Amino acid sequence: MVNEEKISLRKRLSKPSENPEENEDHKNPTKESLEIPSNGWIDMKHLLAKKKKMTAEAEELKPFFMKEVGSQFDDFVSNLIEKSATLDNGGCALTTFSAFDGEKNHRAKDLRAPPEQGKIFIIRRSLLDELFDVDHIRTIYHMFIALLILFILSTLAVDYIDEGRLVLEFSLLSYAFGNLPVALWTWWAMFFSTLVIPYFLFQRWARGYSKSSHPVVHSFIHGLLFTVFQIGILGGGPLYIILAYTLSPASRCIVIFEQIRFVMKAHSFVRENVPRVLSAAKEKSSTVPVPTVNQYLYFLFAPTLIYRDNYPRTPTIRWSYVAMQFAQVFGCFFYMYYIFERLCAPLFRNIKQEPFSARVLVLCIFNSILPGVFIMFLSFFAFLHCWLNAFAEMLRFGDRMFYKDWWNSTSYSNYYRTWNVVVHDWLYYYAYKDFLWFFTKRFRSAAMLAVFAVSAVVHEYALAVCLNFFYPVMFVLFMFFGMAFNFIVNDSRKRPIWNVLMWTSLFSGHGVLLCLYSQEWYARQHCPLKNPTFLDYIQPRSWTCRYVF
């Protein structure tokens, strides 16, 4: 039906009319088509009728025109990127991309070089920045702000009714960020060690590799030292500080997330530069390709986990934009505070005296879906959009594609690729592709399973340390349900119903996470053990505690 309409419109625009007068109108629109009488005045009624008719025809043709233009643009950008990749040898994108400013390239099919050449960085804005230029999309942003205002007013009204005064203590925030100076000093220690030790080890190995009489032993020693740093110093040091100083949950999150980020950054730096040194040694080059300290330092702050000597840069820094992004981050923190105060605390307070049962569990899960969804949206917006864009702007980092349109996903495989592009790129190139390189391409399913296992373990490790207990709900959901959905709800699912099912599962999954982890948190607060054994630390307390909370 669409094709028939399209063909008919093309015929109407291209085929000459059987009426000679109409053909004459097209050939000479300034005369007969405008009906200019002898007195020189234009027949406005006829002109408006003509304009209305042309507008109607243009509106009918517009969807087909936009579809064809979009398809042609996709093919053009994809071909341009492939040609650039072959010329660029895995480095930064050619300056040709700057002519487009990267602002409308989200529809390009992959924007990635062939696997052996790595990721291509180009100048482009974040997707939400583009969408917020549309008034209809920005209205959704305004709706969230209105909800925050209502949360604040609701909290103030309840406090005034219950206490007879306005309570502005923010006790939950002060508790969550307790011992913040210790966390900041720990961060400085992690940063300084990550800056010095991996760079020193790599520089020493690179400059001594071609001169060593036993290059394999030389490489093994330096690789072992790097592994000791990654696991022992960068892995065990911050964990000891967290446990020794009993940091609060938010302070623990700062230390653990930065610990994981530095581990991934150091691995990427070594992984990207070792092949260059080996290639130079094989070609017996006199120069050793060792990056400068400034290049490595820039990479440690850059909002990417893939190392490059240089990245595409924007010409200026918009400090007003930076201030706005940080303001939105703090706004998201307060938003989460009011969500816990108005949605979570009343829920847990009302059912804390009920014995554990299936009824309590089901009610808790469904009542936790709404705050869980709010927390998911706020976490995404605060970190993947505001935080990363603020640092990208300060560093003039050009490639702002930290996420894609994950909300339009009709498959879990696409959702995993688009939710967090920064982490996905690291897992794709350094876990998935390296696994296939080591075990050959026949083990694609095993490589995907390995990536899921690594991701599930890291997620559960972060939650276990931040909450100070082991309750592998995240691991089970991620490793088993997430992996099953990845194969079942795959890229062949294109119908809109699959997008509905994906959102339904995401909402229910976040409700399960919030409910079960909250139950376990309050159970350990209300049912402490005097002499806990190792099994008591790993066994869920909410299963044996008399009351849920």
C-alpha positions as CSV (number, residue, x, y, z in Angstrom):
1,M,0.0,0.0,0.0
2,V,2.8,2.4,0.9
3,N,4.7,1.6,-2.3
4,E,1.6,2.2,-4.4
5,E,1.1,5.6,-2.8
6,K,4.7,6.4,-3.3
7,I,4.6,5.5,-7.0
8,S,1.5,7.5,-7.6
9,L,3.0,10.5,-6.0
10,R,6.1,10.2,-8.1
11,K,4.0,10.0,-11.2
12,R,2.0,13.0,-10.2
13,L,5.2,15.0,-9.7
14,S,7.0,13.8,-12.8
15,K,4.2,13.0,-15.4
16,P,3.0,16.0,-17.4
17,S,-0.7,16.8,-17.1
18,E,-3.0,16.1,-19.9
19,N,-4.4,19.6,-19.5
20,P,-2.1,22.0,-21.5
21,E,-3.1,24.9,-19.3
22,E,-1.7,23.1,-16.2
23,N,1.5,22.2,-18.0
24,E,1.8,25.8,-19.0
25,D,1.4,26.8,-15.4
26,H,4.4,24.7,-14.4
27,K,6.5,26.1,-17.2
28,N,5.6,29.7,-16.6
29,P,4.4,30.1,-13.0
30,T,4.9,33.8,-13.1
31,K,2.2,34.3,-15.6
32,E,-0.8,32.0,-16.0
33,S,-0.3,30.1,-12.7
34,L,-0.6,33.3,-10.7
35,E,-3.4,34.6,-12.8
36,I,-2.1,38.1,-13.1
37,P,-4.8,40.3,-14.6
38,S,-4.3,43.3,-16.8
39,N,-4.3,45.7,-13.9
40,G,-1.2,44.0,-12.5
41,W,-2.7,42.8,-9.2
42,I,-2.3,39.1,-8.2
43,D,-5.4,37.0,-7.6
44,M,-4.7,36.1,-4.0
45,K,-7.5,33.5,-3.8
46,H,-6.0,31.6,-6.6
47,L,-2.5,31.9,-5.2
48,L,-3.6,30.6,-1.7
49,A,-5.4,27.7,-3.4
50,K,-2.3,26.8,-5.3
51,K,-0.2,27.1,-2.1
52,K,-2.6,24.9,-0.2
53,K,-2.5,22.3,-2.9
54,M,1.3,22.2,-3.1
55,T,1.5,22.0,0.7
56,A,-0.8,19.0,0.8
57,E,1.2,17.2,-1.8
58,A,4.5,18.0,0.0
59,E,3.1,16.6,3.3
60,E,2.0,13.4,1.6
61,L,5.5,13.0,0.0
62,K,7.4,14.0,3.2
63,P,7.5,10.6,5.0
64,F,8.8,8.8,1.9
65,F,11.3,11.5,1.3
66,M,12.6,11.4,4.8
67,K,12.8,7.7,4.8
68,E,14.9,7.6,1.6
69,V,17.1,10.4,2.8
70,G,17.7,8.6,6.1
71,S,18.6,5.4,4.4
72,Q,21.0,7.0,2.0
73,F,22.6,9.0,4.8
74,D,23.1,5.8,6.8
75,D,24.8,4.1,3.9
76,F,26.9,7.2,3.2
77,V,28.2,7.5,6.8
78,S,28.9,3.8,7.1
79,N,30.9,3.7,3.9
80,L,32.8,6.9,5.0
81,I,33.7,5.3,8.3
82,E,34.9,2.1,6.7
83,K,37.1,4.1,4.3
84,S,38.4,6.2,7.2
85,A,39.2,3.0,9.2
86,T,41.3,1.6,6.5
87,L,43.3,4.9,6.3
88,D,43.5,5.6,10.0
89,N,44.9,2.2,11.2
90,G,42.9,2.2,14.4
91,G,43.7,5.7,15.6
92,C,41.4,8.7,15.8
93,A,39.0,9.5,13.1
94,L,40.0,11.6,10.2
95,T,39.1,15.3,10.2
96,T,36.5,14.6,7.6
97,F,34.1,13.7,10.4
98,S,34.5,17.1,12.0
99,A,32.7,18.6,9.0
100,F,29.5,16.8,10.2
101,D,30.2,17.7,13.9
102,G,29.0,14.2,14.7
103,E,25.7,15.6,15.8
104,K,23.4,13.5,13.6
105,N,25.4,10.4,13.2
106,H,23.6,8.2,15.7
107,R,21.7,6.5,13.0
108,A,24.9,5.1,11.5
109,K,24.9,1.4,11.6
110,D,27.9,0.7,13.8
111,L,30.4,3.6,13.9
112,R,33.1,1.1,14.7
113,A,36.2,0.1,12.7
114,P,36.8,-3.5,11.8
115,P,37.6,-5.6,14.9
116,E,41.3,-5.8,14.3
117,Q,41.5,-2.0,14.2
118,G,39.6,-1.2,17.3
119,K,37.1,1.5,18.1
120,I,36.9,4.8,16.1
121,F,36.4,8.0,18.0
122,I,34.6,10.9,16.2
123,I,33.1,14.2,17.3
124,R,29.5,13.8,18.2
125,R,27.0,14.9,20.9
126,S,25.2,12.7,23.4
127,L,21.9,11.6,22.3
128,L,19.9,13.3,25.1
129,D,21.6,16.6,24.3
130,E,20.2,16.2,20.8
131,L,16.8,15.1,22.0
132,F,16.5,18.0,24.5
133,D,16.6,20.4,21.5
134,V,13.1,19.1,20.7
135,D,10.4,20.7,22.9
136,H,8.3,17.6,23.1
137,I,11.2,15.6,24.6
138,R,12.3,18.4,26.9
139,T,8.8,18.4,28.4
140,I,9.5,14.9,29.8
141,Y,12.5,16.4,31.5
142,H,10.3,19.2,32.9
143,M,7.9,16.5,34.2
144,F,10.7,14.9,36.3
145,I,11.6,18.3,37.7
146,A,7.9,18.8,38.7
147,L,7.9,15.5,40.4
148,L,11.0,16.4,42.4
149,I,9.3,19.7,43.5
150,L,6.3,17.6,44.6
151,F,8.5,15.2,46.5
152,I,10.1,18.1,48.3
153,L,6.8,19.8,49.2
154,S,5.4,16.5,50.4
155,T,8.3,15.8,52.6
156,L,8.2,19.4,54.1
157,A,4.5,19.1,54.6
158,V,4.7,15.8,56.4
159,D,7.6,16.9,58.6
160,Y,5.7,20.1,59.5
161,I,2.5,18.1,60.4
162,D,4.4,15.5,62.4
163,E,7.0,17.6,64.1
164,G,5.4,21.0,64.1
165,R,8.4,22.5,62.3
166,L,10.4,22.2,59.1
167,V,13.0,19.4,59.3
168,L,16.0,20.0,57.0
169,E,18.6,17.6,58.4
170,F,19.1,15.3,55.4
171,S,20.2,12.6,57.8
172,L,20.1,9.9,55.2
173,L,22.5,11.7,52.9
174,S,24.9,12.5,55.8
175,Y,24.9,8.8,56.8
176,A,25.4,7.6,53.2
177,F,28.4,9.8,52.7
178,G,30.0,9.2,56.1
179,N,33.8,9.1,56.3
180,L,34.0,10.9,52.9
181,P,37.5,12.4,53.6
182,V,38.8,8.8,54.0
183,A,37.3,7.9,50.7
184,L,38.8,10.9,49.0
185,W,42.3,10.2,50.3
186,T,41.9,6.6,49.2
187,W,41.0,7.9,45.7
188,W,44.1,10.0,45.6
189,A,46.2,7.0,46.5
190,M,44.6,4.9,43.8
191,F,45.0,7.6,41.2
192,F,48.7,8.2,42.0
193,S,49.6,4.6,42.0
194,T,47.7,4.0,38.7
195,L,49.5,6.9,37.2
196,V,53.0,5.9,38.2
197,I,53.2,2.1,38.5
198,P,51.6,0.9,35.2
199,Y,53.4,3.6,33.2
200,F,56.8,2.9,34.8
201,L,56.4,-0.9,34.3
202,F,55.4,-0.5,30.6
203,Q,58.1,2.1,29.8
204,R,60.8,-0.1,31.4
205,W,59.5,-3.2,29.6
206,A,59.2,-1.4,26.2
207,R,62.7,0.1,26.2
208,G,64.3,-3.1,27.4
209,Y,62.4,-5.6,25.3
210,S,64.4,-5.4,22.1
211,K,67.7,-5.2,24.0
212,S,67.0,-8.2,26.3
213,S,68.7,-11.5,25.5
214,H,65.6,-13.3,26.9
215,P,62.6,-11.2,25.9
216,V,60.1,-13.9,27.0
217,V,61.5,-13.9,30.5
218,H,61.7,-10.1,30.5
219,S,58.0,-9.9,29.4
220,F,57.0,-12.5,32.0
221,I,58.6,-10.6,34.9
222,H,57.0,-7.3,34.0
223,G,53.6,-8.9,33.3
224,L,53.7,-10.6,36.7
225,L,54.6,-7.3,38.4
226,F,51.7,-5.6,36.6
227,T,49.3,-8.4,37.6
228,V,50.5,-8.1,41.2
229,F,49.7,-4.3,41.1
230,Q,46.3,-4.9,39.6
231,I,45.2,-7.6,42.0
232,G,47.2,-6.9,45.1
233,I,47.7,-3.1,45.3
234,L,44.9,-1.7,43.3
235,G,42.5,-4.5,44.2
236,G,43.3,-5.3,47.8
237,G,44.4,-1.9,49.1
238,P,41.1,0.0,48.7
239,L,39.2,-3.1,49.9
240,Y,41.3,-3.1,53.1
241,I,40.6,0.6,53.7
242,I,36.9,0.1,53.3
243,L,36.7,-2.7,55.8
244,A,39.2,-1.2,58.3
245,Y,37.5,2.2,58.4
246,T,33.9,0.9,58.0
247,L,33.1,3.4,55.3
248,S,29.4,4.3,54.7
249,P,27.6,2.9,51.6
250,A,28.0,6.0,49.3
251,S,31.7,6.4,50.3
252,R,32.2,2.7,49.6
253,C,30.6,3.2,46.2
254,I,33.0,6.0,45.3
255,V,36.1,3.9,46.2
256,I,34.8,0.6,44.5
257,F,33.7,2.2,41.3
258,E,36.9,4.2,41.0
259,Q,38.9,1.0,41.8
260,I,37.1,-0.9,39.0
261,R,37.6,2.1,36.6
262,F,41.4,2.3,37.3
263,V,41.8,-1.4,36.8
264,M,40.1,-1.2,33.4
265,K,42.0,1.9,32.4
266,A,45.4,0.4,33.3
267,H,44.5,-2.8,31.4
268,S,43.5,-0.8,28.3
269,F,46.7,1.2,28.4
270,V,48.9,-1.9,28.4
271,R,46.7,-3.9,26.0
272,E,46.7,-1.1,23.4
273,N,50.5,-0.3,23.5
274,V,52.1,-3.8,23.9
275,P,51.3,-4.8,20.2
276,R,52.9,-1.5,19.0
277,V,56.1,-2.3,20.8
278,L,56.1,-5.9,19.6
279,S,55.5,-4.7,16.0
280,A,58.4,-2.1,16.3
281,A,60.7,-4.8,17.7
282,K,59.8,-7.2,14.8
283,E,60.5,-4.5,12.3
284,K,63.7,-3.6,14.2
285,S,62.7,0.0,14.5
286,S,65.1,2.4,16.3
287,T,62.3,4.3,18.0
288,V,60.2,2.7,20.8
289,P,56.5,3.7,20.6
290,V,56.0,4.7,24.3
291,P,53.2,7.3,25.0
292,T,54.1,10.4,26.9
293,V,53.0,10.9,30.5
294,N,50.6,13.7,29.5
295,Q,48.8,11.3,27.0
296,Y,48.4,8.7,29.8
297,L,47.3,11.3,32.3
298,Y,44.7,12.6,29.9
299,F,43.4,9.1,29.3
300,L,43.0,8.5,33.1
301,F,40.5,11.4,33.2
302,A,38.9,11.0,29.8
303,P,35.4,9.5,29.8
304,T,36.4,6.4,27.9
305,L,38.0,3.0,28.8
306,I,39.7,2.6,25.4
307,Y,43.2,4.1,25.2
308,R,44.4,6.2,22.3
309,D,47.3,8.5,22.0
310,N,45.0,11.3,20.8
311,Y,41.3,11.8,20.7
312,P,39.1,14.2,18.6
313,R,38.8,17.4,20.5
314,T,36.3,20.2,20.6
315,P,37.6,23.8,20.0
316,T,36.3,25.4,23.3
317,I,35.1,24.6,26.8
318,R,31.5,25.7,27.7
319,W,31.8,26.3,31.4
320,S,28.1,27.1,31.7
321,Y,27.4,23.6,30.3
322,V,29.8,22.0,32.8
323,A,28.1,23.8,35.7
324,M,24.7,22.7,34.5
325,Q,25.8,19.1,34.3
326,F,27.2,19.1,37.8
327,A,24.1,20.8,39.1
328,Q,22.0,18.1,37.6
329,V,24.2,15.4,39.2
330,F,23.6,17.0,42.6
331,G,19.9,17.3,41.8
332,C,19.8,13.6,41.1
333,F,21.3,12.9,44.5
334,F,18.6,14.9,46.2
335,Y,16.0,13.2,44.0
336,M,17.1,9.8,45.2
337,Y,17.0,11.0,48.7
338,Y,13.4,12.1,48.5
339,I,12.5,8.9,46.7
340,F,13.9,6.9,49.6
341,E,12.1,9.2,52.1
342,R,8.7,9.3,50.4
343,L,8.5,5.9,48.6
344,C,10.9,3.4,50.3
345,A,10.9,4.3,54.0
346,P,7.1,4.3,54.4
347,L,6.9,0.9,52.6
348,F,9.5,-0.7,54.8
349,R,8.2,1.0,57.9
350,N,4.7,-0.3,57.4
351,I,5.6,-4.0,56.9
352,K,8.6,-4.3,59.3
353,Q,6.5,-6.0,62.0
354,E,5.0,-8.7,59.7
355,P,6.6,-12.1,59.7
356,F,8.3,-13.2,56.5
357,S,5.8,-14.8,54.1
358,A,5.1,-15.1,50.4
359,R,2.5,-12.4,50.7
360,V,5.0,-9.9,52.2
361,L,7.5,-10.8,49.5
362,V,5.1,-10.3,46.6
363,L,3.8,-7.0,48.0
364,C,7.3,-5.8,48.7
365,I,8.4,-6.5,45.1
366,F,5.5,-4.8,43.4
367,N,5.6,-1.8,45.7
368,S,9.3,-1.5,45.0
369,I,9.0,-1.3,41.2
370,L,8.2,2.4,41.1
371,P,11.1,3.6,43.3
372,G,13.3,1.0,41.6
373,V,12.5,2.5,38.1
374,F,13.1,6.0,39.4
375,I,16.5,5.0,40.7
376,M,17.4,3.3,37.4
377,F,16.5,6.5,35.4
378,L,18.3,8.8,37.8
379,S,21.4,6.6,37.9
380,F,21.6,6.6,34.1
381,F,21.0,10.3,33.8
382,A,23.3,11.4,36.6
383,F,26.3,9.2,35.6
384,L,26.1,8.2,31.9
385,H,24.9,11.6,30.8
386,C,25.6,14.4,33.2
387,W,28.8,13.2,34.9
388,L,30.6,11.9,31.7
389,N,29.5,14.9,29.7
390,A,30.8,17.3,32.3
391,F,34.3,15.7,32.2
392,A,34.2,15.4,28.4
393,E,33.4,19.2,28.2
394,M,36.2,20.1,30.6
395,L,38.7,17.9,28.7
396,R,37.3,19.0,25.3
397,F,36.7,15.3,24.6
398,G,34.8,15.1,21.3
399,D,33.1,11.7,21.3
400,R,30.1,12.0,23.6
401,M,28.4,8.7,22.6
402,F,28.4,7.2,26.1
403,Y,25.1,5.5,25.5
404,K,22.7,5.0,22.6
405,D,18.9,4.8,22.3
406,W,18.6,1.8,24.7
407,W,15.0,2.7,25.5
408,N,14.0,1.7,21.9
409,S,15.5,-1.7,22.2
410,T,13.3,-4.7,21.2
411,S,16.0,-7.2,22.2
412,Y,18.2,-7.7,25.3
413,S,21.3,-8.1,23.1
414,N,20.7,-4.6,21.7
415,Y,20.0,-3.2,25.2
416,Y,23.3,-4.5,26.5
417,R,25.1,-2.9,23.6
418,T,23.4,0.5,24.0
419,W,22.8,1.0,27.8
420,N,26.5,1.7,28.7
421,V,28.6,2.0,25.5
422,V,31.7,3.0,27.6
423,V,31.8,-0.4,29.5
424,H,30.5,-2.4,26.5
425,D,33.4,-1.3,24.3
426,W,35.9,-2.4,26.9
427,L,34.1,-5.8,27.3
428,Y,33.8,-6.2,23.5
429,Y,37.4,-5.5,22.6
430,Y,39.3,-6.8,25.6
431,A,37.1,-9.7,26.8
432,Y,35.0,-10.9,23.9
433,K,37.4,-10.3,21.0
434,D,40.5,-11.3,22.9
435,F,38.8,-14.5,24.0
436,L,38.0,-15.3,20.3
437,W,41.5,-14.4,19.3
438,F,42.9,-16.9,21.9
439,F,40.4,-19.7,21.4
440,T,39.5,-19.1,17.7
441,K,36.2,-17.9,16.4
442,R,34.5,-21.3,16.8
443,F,33.8,-20.5,20.5
444,R,31.5,-17.5,20.1
445,S,29.0,-18.8,22.6
446,A,31.7,-19.5,25.1
447,A,33.1,-16.0,24.7
448,M,29.7,-14.5,25.3
449,L,29.3,-16.7,28.4
450,A,32.7,-15.5,29.7
451,V,31.8,-11.9,29.2
452,F,28.5,-12.4,31.0
453,A,30.3,-14.1,33.9
454,V,32.9,-11.4,34.2
455,S,30.2,-8.7,34.2
456,A,28.0,-10.5,36.7
457,V,30.9,-11.1,39.1
458,V,32.0,-7.5,39.0
459,H,28.5,-6.2,39.5
460,E,28.0,-8.5,42.5
461,Y,31.4,-7.6,43.9
462,A,30.5,-3.9,43.8
463,L,27.1,-4.4,45.5
464,A,28.5,-6.8,48.1
465,V,31.2,-4.4,49.2
466,C,29.0,-1.3,49.1
467,L,26.2,-2.9,51.1
468,N,28.6,-4.9,53.4
469,F,26.9,-8.2,52.8
470,F,26.8,-11.0,50.2
471,Y,23.4,-11.6,48.7
472,P,23.9,-12.7,45.1
473,V,20.5,-11.4,43.7
474,M,22.3,-9.3,41.1
475,F,24.5,-12.2,40.0
476,V,21.5,-14.6,39.6
477,L,19.5,-12.0,37.6
478,F,22.4,-11.0,35.5
479,M,24.1,-14.3,34.9
480,F,21.0,-16.5,34.4
481,F,18.0,-14.4,33.5
482,G,20.0,-11.8,31.6
483,M,22.0,-14.3,29.6
484,A,18.8,-16.4,28.8
485,F,17.0,-13.2,27.6
486,N,20.1,-12.3,25.6
487,F,19.7,-15.5,23.5
488,I,15.9,-15.7,23.5
489,V,15.0,-12.0,23.0
490,N,17.7,-11.5,20.4
491,D,18.2,-9.1,17.5
492,S,15.7,-10.9,15.3
493,R,12.9,-9.5,17.5
494,K,11.8,-6.3,15.8
495,R,8.1,-5.9,16.6
496,P,7.0,-3.2,19.2
497,I,5.6,-5.9,21.5
498,W,9.2,-6.9,22.3
499,N,10.0,-3.4,23.5
500,V,7.0,-3.6,25.8
501,L,8.2,-7.0,27.1
502,M,11.7,-5.6,27.6
503,W,10.4,-2.7,29.6
504,T,8.2,-5.0,31.7
505,S,11.1,-7.2,32.6
506,L,13.3,-4.3,33.4
507,F,10.8,-2.7,35.7
508,S,10.1,-6.0,37.5
509,G,13.9,-6.8,37.8
510,H,14.6,-3.5,39.5
511,G,11.7,-4.0,41.8
512,V,13.1,-7.4,42.8
513,L,16.6,-5.9,43.4
514,L,15.3,-3.1,45.5
515,C,13.0,-5.3,47.6
516,L,15.4,-8.2,48.3
517,Y,18.5,-6.0,49.0
518,S,16.4,-3.7,51.3
519,Q,15.0,-6.8,53.1
520,E,18.5,-8.1,53.7
521,W,19.8,-4.7,54.8
522,Y,17.2,-4.2,57.5
523,A,17.3,-7.8,58.6
524,R,21.0,-7.4,59.4
525,Q,20.2,-4.2,61.3
526,H,17.5,-5.7,63.4
527,C,18.9,-9.2,63.8
528,P,22.6,-8.8,64.5
529,L,24.7,-11.9,65.5
530,K,27.0,-11.8,68.4
531,N,29.6,-14.3,67.2
532,P,29.0,-14.7,63.4
533,T,30.8,-17.4,61.5
534,F,31.8,-17.3,57.9
535,L,28.6,-19.0,56.8
536,D,26.6,-16.3,58.7
537,Y,28.2,-13.7,56.4
538,I,27.2,-15.4,53.2
539,Q,23.9,-16.7,54.3
540,P,20.9,-14.3,53.8
541,R,19.8,-13.0,57.2
542,S,16.3,-12.2,55.9
543,W,15.6,-15.9,55.6
544,T,16.2,-16.6,59.3
545,C,15.4,-13.3,61.0
546,R,12.0,-13.4,62.8
547,Y,10.9,-10.1,61.1
548,V,11.6,-9.0,57.6
549,F,13.1,-5.7,58.8
